Each structure stands twice: as C-alpha cells, then as structure tokens.
Amino acid sequence: MGIENFFGFFITAVFFTMTPGIDTAFVLNKSIGQGRKSGIYATFGINAGVLTHTLFAALGLSVLLSKSEYGFTIIKFAGAIYLIYLGFVKFRNREDFLPNETKNKVHKDKKNDFWSGFLTNTLNPKVALFFLAFFPQFINPTQIENPMPFIALGITYALIGVLWYLLLTIFASAFSQKFENNPRAGFWLNKLSGIVFIVIGIKIALT
C-alpha cells in the first residue's frame, strides 16, 4: 500500500499518542468529572476527528490549509475560541457534582461529549500540520499522492488513540466517585479544568 517501516510508524505513533496534550486533558476531564461513559464518548469523538484529518490529508486539503494563511488563521481561531468557550463553561459549572439522580438526568445525552471531543480535535490546525509532517516519512515517495497510505496510517493512528484513551478513561473514572462524594474537590477540579482549557485555547490563538 506504499507504506514503509510500518513498525517504526506504530511505535512512534504510540509515543505521540501517549504524550499529554489537549486530547488527554479533555478525556481525563470528562472521565473524572462525569464518569466512564462520558470518557468513552469523548474518546470516540476525538478519534473521529483524527479520521477527519486523515481524510483531509489523503485528499490534499491539509496541504491547501497549510499554504493558505487565511484558511489556517480561520481554523486556528475557531479552535481557540471553542476551547476558551469550553474553559469558561467548565470554570462556571457545578453540575458535574450534583447528586446521582440529577446528574443522570443532566448527562443523559452523552452525544454532546462525542461532538465536543470531535470539534476539539478537528478544529486544531496543529493536528493537520502534524499529519502532513509525520505520515509522509512512512510513505514511499512514489505513492505520496496516493490517498490509500494516508488512510491506512490514519486508521492505525486512530485505533492506537482509541485503545490508549479508553485505558485512561478506565483509570480516571475510578476517581469520579471520590470527587462526587467530595463536592469541594469537585469544585476545584472544575476551576482547574476550566483554566487549563482557556490557557490551551490562548496558546493556540497565539501560535
């Protein structure tokens, strides 16, 4: 399929995935604050974003984005504004630590966690640029315009991400009940999470 040194790609992708970043912070926040189901939905949303970037790279749209100053700037600020918005919502939010009955009603629709994860990843132009820099190193130069190597590597990267973030979800969700039983700790978790998202959003905007 035009892929070279797949094992090297796999090992490197594992390390990149495990490196803490926006996606890690998002999954941990959902898992600890809202429980395992929210973390799972967020995991699949984030990796749906990975597949979206893969499709863009395969079709050459990421190349156009990287060469268009206006296009890149629009996507960059859209992602930054969305993260800052999530941060302010989280900073002011108390509902994650309501009693169980109310909590279940508030978070009955977990699809929001999926779409939040999807948008967080898709609106991050750094991911598109990362794929453009990373994937071609493992594609035969004669196949660089063939979309299939990009798609194969992107699916592999997404599967690695799903497995890793599901492990994080299982680990982090164990703390969900502890925070639920300690409203004060939950209050500060919301504040800290909000600040983290706001700082990341500002950092993306200034990059």
C-alpha positions as a printed Julia matrix, in Angstrom:
207×3 Matrix{Float64}:
   0.0    0.0    0.0
   3.02   2.25  -0.33
   3.83   2.22   3.4
   7.44   1.89   4.54
   8.62   0.84   8.02
   5.14   0.33   9.44
   6.56  -0.99  12.72
   8.53   2.25  13.17
   5.37   4.23  12.5
   3.42   2.17  15.02
   5.96   2.64  17.83
   6.33   6.36  17.14
   2.55   6.81  16.97
   2.16   5.11  20.36
   4.61   7.55  21.94
   2.98  10.58  20.27
  -0.47   9.43  21.42
   0.7    8.92  25.0
   2.27  12.4   25.13
  -0.05  14.65  27.2
  -1.91  17.27  25.2
  -5.34  18.75  24.55
  -6.94  15.38  23.85
  -5.51  13.81  27.02
  -6.74  16.72  29.12
 -10.19  16.5   27.54
 -10.6   12.75  28.15
  -9.33  12.97  31.72
 -11.65  15.87  32.43
 -14.7   14.01  31.12
 -13.78  10.73  32.8
 -13.09  12.2   36.23
 -15.83  14.83  36.2
 -18.66  12.9   34.54
 -17.72   9.24  34.7
 -16.69   6.42  32.4
 -19.41   6.8   29.76
 -18.51  10.43  29.13
 -14.84   9.47  28.78
 -15.73   6.75  26.27
 -17.85   9.08  24.15
 -15.11  11.72  24.28
 -12.55   9.1   23.2
 -14.52   8.16  20.11
 -15.21  11.81  19.31
 -11.52  12.71  19.43
 -10.54   9.82  17.19
 -13.35  10.62  14.77
 -11.53  13.95  14.49
  -8.3   12.05  13.78
 -10.03  10.24  10.92
 -11.33  13.57   9.61
  -7.8   14.96   9.5
  -6.69  11.75   7.82
  -9.3   12.21   5.1
  -8.26  15.83   4.63
  -4.61  14.78   4.3
  -5.48  11.99   1.85
  -7.47  14.39  -0.34
  -4.79  17.08  -0.19
  -6.99  19.52   1.71
  -4.48  19.75   4.57
  -1.82  20.88   2.09
  -4.12  23.66   0.91
  -4.78  24.63   4.52
  -1.08  24.78   5.33
  -0.45  27.03   2.33
  -3.41  29.33   2.95
  -2.69  31.94   5.6
  -6.34  32.98   5.81
  -7.66  29.43   5.92
  -5.2   28.39   8.59
  -5.94  31.5   10.65
  -9.71  30.93  10.48
  -9.4   27.3   11.62
  -6.86  28.25  14.29
  -9.05  30.93  15.86
 -12.18  28.8   15.56
 -10.43  26.06  17.55
  -9.03  28.54  20.07
 -12.41  30.2   20.64
 -14.09  26.82  21.09
 -11.53  25.71  23.69
 -11.79  29.01  25.55
 -15.58  28.66  25.5
 -15.32  25.13  26.95
 -12.97  26.5   29.6
 -15.38  29.25  30.7
 -18.3   26.8   30.79
 -16.26  24.38  32.87
 -14.98  27.14  35.15
 -18.53  28.23  36.0
 -20.06  24.76  36.02
 -21.2   22.9   39.14
 -23.47  20.28  37.6
 -20.78  17.56  37.33
 -21.05  17.02  41.05
 -24.78  17.08  41.61
 -26.46  14.14  43.35
 -26.63  10.95  41.28
 -30.3   11.21  40.24
 -29.93  14.78  38.99
 -26.57  14.0   37.45
 -28.02  11.16  35.41
 -30.74  13.43  34.02
 -28.3   16.22  33.2
 -25.9   13.9   31.37
 -28.41  11.54  29.86
 -27.41  12.55  26.35
 -23.74  11.63  26.05
 -23.65  12.59  22.38
 -22.55  16.06  23.46
 -19.34  14.54  24.82
 -18.71  12.89  21.44
 -19.21  16.1   19.48
 -17.16  18.14  21.94
 -14.27  15.7   21.5
 -14.72  15.73  17.73
 -14.66  19.52  17.48
 -11.75  19.85  19.92
  -9.6   17.68  17.66
 -10.93  18.73  14.25
 -10.58  22.47  14.92
  -6.95  22.08  16.0
  -4.88  23.0   12.9
  -1.75  21.65  14.6
  -3.12  18.15  14.1
  -3.43  18.71  10.35
   0.12  20.05  10.14
   1.4   17.19  12.31
  -0.12  14.61   9.95
   1.41  16.36   6.94
   4.85  16.27   8.56
   4.61  12.82  10.16
   2.81  10.49   7.74
   4.93  11.12   4.58
   8.02   9.88   6.43
   6.5    6.39   6.26
   5.13   6.57   2.71
   7.06   5.59  -0.41
   7.82   8.8   -2.37
   6.26   7.25  -5.47
   2.97   6.82  -3.55
   2.86  10.22  -1.87
  -0.11  11.34  -3.97
  -1.98   8.08  -3.38
  -4.64   8.55  -0.66
  -4.54   4.91   0.48
  -1.28   5.1    2.51
  -2.59   8.17   4.37
  -5.88   6.42   5.11
  -4.17   3.23   6.34
  -1.8    5.14   8.61
  -4.63   7.38   9.86
  -6.83   4.43  10.78
  -3.89   2.84  12.6
  -3.24   6.09  14.47
  -6.93   6.36  15.42
  -7.05   2.77  16.69
  -4.0    3.41  18.86
  -5.72   6.53  20.18
  -8.93   4.66  20.98
  -7.08   1.99  22.96
  -4.94   4.49  24.87
  -7.76   6.88  25.77
 -10.02   4.01  26.8
  -7.3    2.9   29.23
  -7.08   6.47  30.53
 -10.87   6.55  30.86
 -10.97   3.35  32.89
  -8.19   4.61  35.16
  -9.52   8.15  35.58
 -13.18   7.2   36.05
 -12.19   5.36  39.23
 -11.72   8.8   40.77
 -15.12  10.05  39.62
 -16.97   8.68  42.66
 -14.39  10.18  45.03
 -14.88  13.64  43.56
 -18.64  13.17  43.6
 -18.52  12.41  47.33
 -16.31  15.43  47.9
 -18.06  18.49  46.41
 -15.22  20.79  47.46
 -12.68  18.77  45.48
 -15.11  18.69  42.55
 -15.47  22.46  42.71
 -11.72  22.95  42.38
 -11.48  20.32  39.66
 -13.93  22.33  37.58
 -11.94  25.51  38.17
  -8.64  23.85  37.28
 -10.09  22.18  34.17
 -11.56  25.46  33.0
  -8.25  27.28  33.4
  -6.4   24.53  31.51
  -8.75  24.75  28.52
  -8.6   28.55  28.5
  -4.78  28.54  28.59
  -4.59  25.95  25.79
  -7.04  27.98  23.7
  -4.99  31.16  24.17
  -1.8   29.27  23.34
  -3.29  28.01  20.07
  -4.5   31.52  19.18
  -1.02  32.98  19.72
   0.8   30.22  17.81
